[in-house]
Amino acid sequence: MRSSRGSAMMAFLAGTLACGGCGAPLLVQVETTVQPDGSCTRTIWQPEGELLPAAAKSPDWAARWTGIEAVVVPPALRDVAPHPERKYFRAVGVFPSVAAIPDHYERSAPELPGGPSSVFKRAYGRRDLGFVVEHRWEESVTNIVNRADFIRARDELLDRGLPMLDECIDRVYGVDFDVSGLHDYLRRDGRLLLEKAALIYFEINSRHLAEKAATVEFARTARAVGLDLLDAKGSVVDSDEASRRVREYQRHRLVLGVRHRDGSRLTPSEVDAILAPGPGSPYTARAEEYFKTHQDDLKGLLGPMVRMTGLYHSVIPFAPSGASTVRFAFRIQLPGEIVETNGKADGPARASWRFSGDDLYPSGLSMRARSLEIDEASQRLVLGRVAVKGRAEAEALASLLESNESLRALVIRIRETRNPGLLGEHHPAKAEERASFERLRRLLGVEK
């Protein structure tokens, strides 16, 4: 979780926003083993009754798994403190293809009924290269945010939310004071500040900036509107100093925006009473009454907020979709040797990934792995020896045949007919094709 980033935004927005997503994390573990023929075994560990698609409630869904049993916690995530009352299950299934794996994960938002969900999407490809087989795996955990819709949701939120804030100010403070200056600020500089803050939120979380860089970005924009959270060296001040400066900024904006009806300024005690109202304060009572009578209107703001923050964390503490984040652990095992992956190598044939819901902002995360499986038996049978015997030779053959369909077809035909003499019958017309053909002959160790 990025609670510190949420705190930076809260300070930047003068205490109006708070970090959400602070509940106990949900844990999800997935392991998949793909066989040379494309069939696979899938094992999942997930919370009972949560993060499951509607289809998972049917007996047909359960029947597609070899076995389902209760477990205490996903084993790869034992180091993450689980909720003591949360129950998990383990399911194992053997499937004829990757496409046959049942859907078993879905996260949606109650604030977006019928809206997009976060799901697992898988893609597997098997490519025959004659004496080598290439296996490509990609699995994604999706999220729902994109820049264009983020901006639309931001504008919708401000278009609907700022008039409500205007009304709230009138109901709470306008009874006693002239609040026209505060209204003017919110409609001009205040809106501009919120628009910029929202875009910075999107950019920081999309780029997954480190905490220090993220807080500096927020502070720079805050300085542009009069809230200086940077020291002389351009670093963000400590939390105590930031709190002090935020309070001073609030006092300054309040003095400028709220006056007595005769135009005179508020006294220091009146400013304090507004900024820190006690339990018996009329401002507290009026605000509570306003929120009580506008609950449906406030709930209507949650939809655009979730479209901005996604399904795994929220900038407001009362949004249901931000109640708890998710921690994921994935592992894939492919035939042969994995030669390319954006995950962590767990031996020659396996790759793994660990991440949280925060890493899925804005549009999700993809896990990719590519392996090369060497067919030594066919080489001995056809060539009388193993010519492509290691990773370097396998990658060279894959690179050579990747975009040359005629050479790939030739190697497959040689394997199927067990006739390496077909190389001698192949006579490419173009110089580039002849060069590729000669590289193939040398790689296979076949003389002219």
Secondary structure, 3 states (H helix, E strand, C coil): CCHHHHHHHHHHCCCCCCCCCCEEEEEEEEEEEECCCCCEEEEEEEECCCCCCHHHHCHHHHHCCCEEEEECCCHHHCCCCCCCCCCEEEEEEEECCHHHCCCCCEECCCCCCCCCCEEEEEEEEEEECCCEEEEEEEEEEECCCCHHHHHHHHHHHHHHHHHHHHHHHHHHCCCCCECHHHHHHHHHHHHHHHHHHHHHHHHHHHHCCCHHHHHHHHHHHHHHCCCCCECCCCCECCHHHHHHHHHHHHHHHHHHHCECCCCCECCHHHHHHHHCCCCCCHHHHHHHHHHHHCHHHHHCCHHHHHHHHCCCCCCCCCCHHHCEEEEEEEEEECCCEEEEECCEECCCCEEEEEEEHHHHCCCEEEEEEEEEEECHHHHHHHHCCCCCCCHHHHHHHHHHHCCCHHHHHHHHHHHHHCCHHHHHHCCCCCHHHHHHHHHHHHHHCCCC
